[in-house]
Amino acid sequence: MPGTNHESGNSAAGALPRPRGLFNILLDGVERVGNRLPDQVTIFVALGVVTLLVSSLGAWLGWSVVHPTKGTTEVVRNLLSRDGLAWVLGSVVSNFAGFPPLGTVLVAMIGVGVAERTGMFAALLKLLVMSVPAALVTPTIVFAGIMSNVASDAGYVILPPLAAMLFHSLGRHPLAGVGAAFAGVAGGFSANLLLSTLDPMLAGLTASAAGMIQKDYGVHAAVNYYFMLVSVPMLTLVGWFVSERIVEPRLGRFDAQSAPAGADNAGFAPLEPIERTGLWAALAAFVVTGALIAWMVVPEHGVLRDPKGQDTIAKLKPFFAALVAIIFAVFIVPGIVFGVVTGRLRSDRDAARMMSQTMSSMGGYVVLAFFAAQFIEWFKQSNLGLFIAVGGAELLRSVQFTGFPLMISFVLVTALFNILMSSASAKWALMAPVFVPMFMLLGKSPEAAQAMYRVGDSCTNAITPLNSYFPVLLAVVHRYLPSAGIGTLISMMVPYSIAFLLAWTVMLMAWMVIGAPLGPGANILYDAAAIGAAATAPTAP
């Protein structure tokens, strides 16, 4: 979700001037450039206008391309012609209503919103972090940050102050706790042991882009699940190493006497007994919900299985189609149970109010989705996406820039782009229509392209000044170090971003070499020639 950016250099009373030097000058430049970028809605509007104009130019110049799977010659369609403009104006509503991520994200967020607003996520994070031995506090905080992404952005608000308090109580530097928490929440944004709202959001955009090459190409929400699941322990270990071997030694010993009054009390109170009872009840509700879902999936004739399927993936097609509803259920049921037990949900009106508040917070996303949907559909219908993808693939082949160099370059470009545009959905809406078809023509599946994107998109979340939660993080940091500015926070997070980027990219490349599926039915390779032969083969009378 796009957020508001703030200049935070000297926001605390009595703060010292922001330190200078080449690194801080570079950070200041990134911040200024990012803040001068137009709103993401404006970017999609501008891209839509450019698409209309270029489609007209391309049609006038006679641009055409041979479809790689159908073998037919496709021409660039003029969207400013009589028929083209009629289609543009007549499809505004259908483009928006059919935007793949829109419905999936909103449905999933209703369940997540109830679980978050009853306080279940906050209580669960407190229980997890405050119940571990002191020696394991750092990896637990990193792990909790990664896992907190199932709760949307709750981890940004809950974990950093809690981590700072814990580190301070253990005689460690509280900013090291902030760094470990922020690294997990921001840097590990895509990884998780569970499916989150991000999975169906990206899958919808990937499927739409893949349709340019292969019509009705299916991309379900769990296509990157295996890879992201294994990423969790890897990132936890990397974050642990960076925290205790690089960041905390660099911060030095914390001078508690020079800290502002009350800094040692900055954090959360321990869990109340009723909250513990609520968590046990929520766990029971989660187990019951999971058992019900398993009953619909595991038996051969379960509701969420297709008995006519030829293989396991085909048989589980109804289950993959229901994943968004399942995400909704596994969050809303425990959330309601927790709210009822703790007294935070006293009637059905309270639950309806929480759902409404969640939908109200999604207003910015809905507006962004409207303009993104128009741009993506115009880009697809004009055939410009196909034209660029085929031309780009041929160019890369001609200069032999394929394989690992291309994949690593794509991860790095995404990571750099993320510094100037922090919204994961907005970036993928811009990049997927070009890169997904291009990678398909180079033999890599849409699922593989999405995995590459997710690695690059996550690693630099912790160092972009455009992260809308930077002011929240700075408020926590200022409790212990009033002189800190945005450069202080980013310089502390740079080692995490570099380490995550290196380790995650190496893991991704190793995964590609092994050839293991990225998720259920999600292979790494894509054979455009085989798909084309099947599409053009004569059918029996």
C-alpha positions in Angstrom: 0.0 0.0 0.0 1.3 3.4 -0.8 2.1 5.5 2.2 2.9 9.1 3.2 6.6 9.9 3.5 7.9 12.2 6.1 11.1 14.2 6.5 12.2 13.1 9.9 15.8 14.3 10.3 15.4 16.5 13.4 12.0 15.7 14.6 12.9 15.2 18.3 13.3 18.2 20.5 17.0 19.0 21.1 18.1 16.7 18.3 21.5 17.3 16.9 22.0 18.1 13.2 21.9 15.1 10.9 25.5 13.9 10.5 27.1 14.6 7.1 29.4 12.4 5.0 29.1 10.7 1.6 26.8 8.0 2.9 24.3 10.4 4.5 24.4 12.7 1.5 23.5 9.7 -0.7 20.6 8.9 1.7 19.4 12.5 1.6 19.4 12.4 -2.2 17.4 9.2 -2.3 14.9 10.7 0.1 14.5 13.9 -1.9 14.1 12.1 -5.2 11.6 9.7 -3.8 9.6 12.4 -2.2 9.4 14.3 -5.5 8.0 11.3 -7.3 4.3 11.7 -8.2 1.7 9.6 -6.4 1.5 6.1 -7.6 -2.1 6.7 -8.9 -0.6 9.5 -11.0 2.1 7.2 -12.3 -0.6 4.7 -13.5 -2.6 7.5 -15.1 0.5 8.7 -17.0 1.4 5.2 -18.1 -2.2 4.7 -19.3 -2.0 7.9 -21.4 1.4 6.8 -22.8 -0.1 3.4 -23.7 -2.9 5.0 -25.7 -0.5 7.3 -27.6 2.1 4.6 -28.3 -0.6 2.1 -29.5 -1.7 4.7 -32.0 1.8 5.3 -33.2 2.6 1.6 -33.4 -0.5 0.9 -35.4 0.4 3.7 -37.8 3.9 2.4 -38.2 2.6 -1.1 -38.7 4.3 -2.8 -35.7 3.6 -6.5 -35.6 5.0 -9.6 -33.9 4.6 -13.4 -34.4 2.8 -14.9 -31.3 5.3 -17.3 -29.8 2.8 -20.0 -29.0 0.0 -19.5 -31.5 2.2 -18.8 -34.5 -0.1 -16.0 -35.6 0.9 -12.5 -36.6 -0.3 -10.0 -34.0 -0.4 -6.3 -34.8 -0.4 -3.4 -32.4 -3.9 -2.3 -31.9 -4.8 1.4 -32.0 -6.7 2.2 -28.9 -7.4 5.7 -30.1 -9.2 4.5 -33.2 -13.0 4.5 -33.4 -13.3 0.9 -32.3 -10.4 1.1 -29.9 -11.7 4.2 -28.1 -15.2 2.7 -27.9 -13.6 -0.4 -26.2 -11.6 1.8 -23.8 -14.6 3.7 -22.6 -16.9 0.7 -22.5 -14.6 -1.5 -20.5 -13.8 0.8 -17.6 -16.1 -1.0 -15.2 -15.2 -4.6 -16.4 -11.5 -3.8 -16.2 -11.9 -2.7 -12.6 -14.2 -5.5 -11.5 -12.0 -8.1 -13.2 -8.8 -6.8 -11.8 -7.4 -10.1 -10.4 -5.9 -9.0 -7.0 -8.8 -6.7 -6.0 -11.4 -9.2 -4.8 -8.9 -11.6 -3.4 -7.1 -9.0 -1.3 -10.3 -7.4 0.1 -11.8 -10.8 1.0 -8.7 -11.9 2.8 -8.3 -8.6 4.6 -11.7 -8.8 6.2 -10.6 -11.9 8.1 -7.1 -10.5 8.9 -8.7 -7.2 10.0 -10.9 -8.8 12.6 -8.0 -10.9 14.0 -5.8 -7.7 14.1 -8.4 -5.3 15.7 -9.4 -7.7 18.4 -5.8 -7.6 19.6 -5.1 -11.3 18.8 -2.0 -10.6 16.7 -0.5 -8.2 19.3 -1.1 -10.7 22.1 0.4 -13.5 20.1 3.5 -11.5 19.2 4.0 -10.5 22.9 3.6 -14.1 24.0 6.1 -15.3 21.4 8.8 -12.7 22.0 8.5 -12.5 25.8 8.5 -16.3 26.5 11.8 -17.3 25.1 15.2 -17.6 26.8 17.4 -14.5 26.8 19.9 -16.2 24.5 17.3 -16.7 21.8 15.6 -13.2 22.0 17.3 -12.0 18.8 16.3 -14.8 16.4 12.9 -14.9 18.0 12.4 -11.2 17.2 13.6 -11.7 13.6 11.3 -14.7 13.2 8.3 -12.9 14.8 8.9 -10.0 12.4 8.9 -12.3 9.4 5.7 -14.1 10.6 4.0 -10.9 11.5 3.4 -10.2 7.8 0.3 -12.5 7.9 -1.2 -9.7 10.0 -0.7 -7.1 7.2 1.4 -4.2 8.7 0.8 -5.0 12.4 4.4 -6.0 12.9 5.7 -2.5 12.0 3.7 -1.0 14.9 3.9 -3.8 17.5 7.3 -5.4 17.3 9.9 -2.5 17.3 8.9 -0.9 20.6 8.5 -4.4 22.2 12.0 -5.4 21.0 13.6 -2.2 22.2 12.1 -2.7 25.7 13.3 -6.3 25.8 16.8 -5.5 24.8 16.9 -2.6 27.3 15.7 -4.9 30.1 18.5 -7.4 29.2 21.2 -4.7 29.3 21.6 -4.6 25.6 21.3 -1.7 23.2 17.6 -1.1 22.5 18.3 0.1 19.0 19.7 -3.3 18.2 16.2 -4.7 19.1 14.6 -2.2 16.8 16.9 -3.2 14.0 16.3 -7.0 14.5 12.5 -6.4 14.5 12.5 -4.1 11.5 14.8 -6.5 9.5 12.3 -9.3 10.0 9.2 -7.3 9.3 10.5 -5.3 6.3 13.4 -7.3 4.9 11.5 -10.7 5.3 8.3 -9.3 4.0 7.6 -12.0 1.4 8.7 -15.0 3.4 6.3 -16.8 5.7 5.3 -20.2 7.0 1.7 -19.4 6.2 0.0 -17.8 3.2 -0.6 -14.1 3.6 -2.6 -11.5 1.7 0.4 -10.8 -0.5 0.3 -14.2 -2.1 -3.1 -13.9 -3.9 -2.4 -10.3 -4.7 0.8 -11.0 -6.6 -0.6 -14.3 -8.1 -3.4 -12.4 -9.7 -1.1 -9.9 -11.4 1.2 -12.7 -12.5 -1.6 -14.7 -14.1 -2.9 -11.6 -15.9 0.6 -11.0 -17.4 1.1 -14.7 -18.3 -2.1 -14.6 -20.3 -0.3 -12.6 -23.0 1.6 -15.7 -23.9 -0.7 -18.5 -22.8 -4.4 -17.8 -22.4 -5.9 -18.8 -19.1 -2.6 -19.6 -17.5 -3.3 -20.5 -13.9 -1.4 -19.0 -11.1 -2.8 -19.9 -7.6 -1.9 -18.2 -4.4 0.5 -20.9 -3.2 2.8 -21.0 -6.3 5.8 -19.7 -4.3 4.9 -21.4 -1.0 7.7 -24.0 -0.8 10.4 -21.4 -1.5 9.0 -18.8 0.9 8.6 -21.4 3.6 12.2 -22.5 3.4 13.3 -18.8 3.3 12.0 -18.2 6.8 14.7 -20.2 8.7 17.4 -18.9 6.3 16.5 -15.3 6.9 16.1 -15.8 10.6 19.6 -17.2 10.8 21.0 -14.4 8.6 19.2 -11.7 10.7 20.5 -13.2 13.9 24.1 -13.2 12.6 23.9 -9.6 11.4 22.3 -8.4 14.6 24.7 -9.9 17.0 27.9 -9.8 14.9 27.6 -6.5 13.0 24.8 -4.1 14.1 25.0 -4.5 17.9 28.8 -4.3 18.2 28.7 -1.2 15.9 26.1 0.5 18.2 28.3 -0.1 21.2 27.2 -0.1 24.8 24.0 1.8 25.6 24.3 4.6 28.1 21.1 4.3 30.0 21.9 7.4 32.1 21.9 9.6 29.0 18.6 8.3 27.7 15.4 10.4 28.1 13.4 9.9 31.2 10.9 7.0 30.8 12.8 5.3 28.0 13.1 2.1 30.1 9.3 1.9 30.2 8.8 2.2 26.5 7.0 -0.9 25.5 4.1 -3.2 26.3 2.8 -4.5 29.6 2.9 -8.3 30.1 0.0 -10.3 28.8 -3.1 -10.2 31.0 -4.5 -13.6 32.1 -7.6 -13.0 30.0 -5.4 -12.5 27.0 -3.7 -15.9 27.6 -7.1 -17.5 27.9 -8.2 -15.9 24.7 -5.1 -17.1 22.9 -5.7 -20.7 24.0 -9.3 -20.4 22.8 -8.1 -18.9 19.5 -5.7 -21.8 19.1 -8.5 -24.3 19.7 -10.6 -22.5 17.1 -7.7 -22.5 14.6 -7.2 -26.3 15.1 -10.9 -26.9 14.6 -11.0 -24.7 11.5 -7.9 -26.5 10.1 -9.4 -29.9 10.8 -12.5 -28.9 8.9 -10.5 -27.7 6.0 -8.4 -31.0 6.1 -11.7 -33.0 6.1 -12.7 -31.2 2.8 -9.3 -31.7 1.2 -7.7 -35.0 2.3 -10.3 -37.6 1.6 -10.5 -38.8 -2.1 -14.0 -37.5 -2.4 -13.6 -34.4 -0.3 -15.4 -31.2 -1.2 -12.2 -29.4 -2.2 -10.9 -32.2 -4.4 -11.7 -33.0 -8.0 -12.1 -36.8 -8.4 -11.7 -36.4 -12.2 -8.2 -34.9 -11.9 -5.4 -36.9 -13.6 -2.7 -36.1 -11.0 -2.4 -34.7 -7.5 -2.3 -31.0 -8.6 -5.3 -31.4 -10.9 -7.2 -33.1 -8.1 -6.4 -30.2 -5.7 -7.6 -27.5 -8.2 -10.7 -26.8 -6.1 -8.5 -26.4 -3.0 -6.3 -23.8 -4.7 -9.3 -22.0 -6.0 -10.6 -21.7 -2.4 -7.3 -20.5 -0.9 -8.5 -17.0 -0.4 -11.6 -18.2 1.4 -9.4 -20.4 3.5 -7.2 -17.5 4.5 -10.3 -15.6 5.4 -11.6 -18.4 7.6 -8.3 -19.2 9.4 -8.0 -15.6 10.5 -11.6 -14.5 11.2 -12.7 -17.6 13.2 -9.8 -17.4 15.8 -10.0 -13.6 15.8 -13.7 -13.7 16.7 -13.1 -16.3 19.4 -10.3 -14.3 20.9 -12.4 -11.2 20.8 -15.4 -12.9 22.5 -13.2 -14.4 25.3 -11.4 -11.2 26.0 -14.6 -9.1 25.9 -13.4 -7.0 23.0 -16.2 -8.4 20.8 -19.5 -8.0 22.7 -21.9 -8.3 19.8 -22.2 -8.9 16.1 -22.1 -5.1 15.7 -18.5 -5.0 17.0 -17.4 -7.6 14.5 -19.2 -5.7 11.6 -17.6 -2.4 12.8 -14.1 -4.0 12.7 -14.7 -5.3 9.2 -15.9 -1.9 8.1 -12.8 -0.2 9.6 -10.6 -2.6 7.8 -12.3 -1.9 4.5 -12.1 1.8 5.2 -8.3 1.5 5.5 -8.2 -0.2 2.1 -9.6 2.8 0.3 -6.2 3.9 -1.0 -5.6 0.4 -2.4 -9.0 0.4 -4.1 -8.3 3.7 -5.9 -4.8 2.5 -6.9 -6.4 -0.8 -8.2 -8.8 1.1 -10.4 -6.2 3.0 -12.3 -3.7 0.0 -12.4 -6.5 -2.2 -13.8 -7.1 0.2 -16.7 -3.4 0.5 -17.5 -2.8 -3.3 -17.4 -5.8 -4.1 -19.6 -5.0 -1.3 -22.1 -1.4 -2.6 -22.3 -2.6 -6.1 -22.9 -5.3 -5.3 -25.5 -3.0 -3.0 -27.4 -0.5 -5.9 -27.9 2.3 -3.6 -26.8 3.2 -6.0 -23.9 3.5 -8.9 -26.3 5.5 -6.7 -28.8 8.0 -5.6 -26.0 8.3 -9.1 -24.5 9.1 -10.8 -27.8 11.5 -8.1 -28.9 13.1 -8.0 -25.5 13.5 -11.8 -25.3 15.1 -11.8 -28.8 17.5 -9.0 -27.9 18.6 -10.8 -24.7 19.1 -14.0 -26.7 21.1 -12.2 -29.3 23.6 -10.8 -26.8 23.5 -14.1 -24.8 22.3 -12.3 -21.7 20.2 -15.1 -20.2 20.3 -17.6 -17.4 21.8 -16.6 -14.0 23.1 -13.2 -15.1 19.6 -12.2 -16.3 17.9 -13.5 -13.2 20.3 -11.9 -10.8 20.1 -8.6 -12.7 16.3 -8.7 -12.4 16.5 -9.2 -8.7 18.9 -6.3 -8.4 16.8 -4.0 -10.6 13.7 -4.8 -8.5 15.7 -4.1 -5.3 16.8 -0.7 -6.6 13.3 0.1 -7.9 11.9 -0.7 -4.5 13.9 2.1 -2.9 11.9 4.6 -4.9 8.5 2.8 -4.9 7.8 0.8 -1.8 4.4 -0.7 -2.7 4.8 -4.3 -3.7 1.5 -4.5 -5.6 2.1 -1.3 -7.5 5.6 -2.3 -8.6 4.5 -5.7 -9.8 1.6 -4.2 -11.6 4.1 -2.1 -13.5 6.7 -4.8 -14.0 4.7 -8.0 -14.5 3.2 -7.2 -17.9 6.7 -6.8 -19.4 8.9 -9.2 -17.5 6.6 -12.2 -17.0 6.0 -12.8 -20.7 9.7 -12.1 -21.4 10.8 -14.7 -18.9 8.3 -17.2 -20.3 9.9 -16.7 -23.8 13.3 -17.3 -22.2 12.2 -20.6 -20.7 11.3 -19.4 -17.1 7.8 -19.9 -15.7 5.6 -17.0 -14.4 6.0 -18.6 -11.0 9.8 -18.3 -11.2 9.6 -14.6 -12.3 7.3 -13.9 -9.4 9.8 -15.5 -7.0 12.6 -13.4 -8.4 10.5 -10.3 -7.9 9.6 -11.2 -4.3 13.3 -11.6 -3.3 14.3 -8.2 -4.8 11.2 -6.5 -3.5 11.7 -7.5 0.1 15.4 -7.0 0.7 15.5 -3.2 0.4 12.2 -2.5 2.3 14.3 -1.8 5.4 16.4 1.0 3.8 14.0 2.9 1.6 13.2 6.3 3.0 9.8 6.0 1.4 8.7 3.2 3.7 5.6 4.8 5.3 6.4 3.3 8.7 9.8 5.1 9.0 8.2 7.8 11.2 6.8 5.1 13.5 10.3 3.5 13.8 11.9 6.9 14.4 9.4 7.6 17.2 10.6 4.4 18.9 14.3 5.2 18.3 13.9 8.8 19.6 12.8 7.4 23.0 16.4 6.2 23.5 18.4 8.4 21.1 16.8 11.8 20.5 19.6 12.8 18.1 18.8 10.0 15.6 17.5 10.9 12.1 16.4 8.9 9.2 20.0 8.5 8.1 20.8 6.9 11.4 18.0 4.3 11.0 18.9 3.5 7.4 22.6 3.1 8.1 21.7 0.7 10.9 19.6 -1.3 8.4 22.0 -1.4 5.5 23.9 -4.5 6.7 20.6 -6.4 7.0 19.5 -5.5 3.4 22.9 -6.4 1.9 23.0 -9.7 3.8 19.4 -10.6 3.0 19.9 -9.8 -0.7 23.1 -11.9 -1.0 21.8 -14.9 1.0 18.4 -14.9 -0.6 19.7 -14.5 -4.1 22.2 -17.4 -3.6 19.3 -19.5 -2.2 17.2 -18.6 -5.2 19.9 -19.5 -7.7 20.6 -22.8 -5.9 16.8 -23.6 -6.0 16.9 -22.9 -9.8 19.9 -25.3 -10.2 18.2 -28.1 -8.2 15.0 -27.5 -10.1 12.7 -28.1 -7.2 9.1 -26.8 -7.5 8.6 -23.3 -6.0 5.1 -24.3 -4.8 2.4 -27.0 -5.5 2.5 -27.6 -9.2 4.8 -24.6 -9.8 7.7 -25.5 -11.9 10.7 -23.3 -12.7 10.9 -23.9 -16.4 8.4 -23.0 -19.1 8.4 -24.5 -22.6 6.8 -22.0 -24.9 7.5 -24.2 -28.0 5.6 -27.2 -26.4 2.7 -25.0 -25.5 2.6 -23.6 -29.0 2.7 -27.0 -30.6 -0.2 -28.1 -28.4 -2.2 -24.9 -29.2 -1.8 -25.4 -32.9 -2.2 -29.2 -33.1 -5.3 -30.4 -35.0 -8.1 -31.8 -32.9 -9.9 -35.0 -33.6 -13.3 -34.6 -35.3 
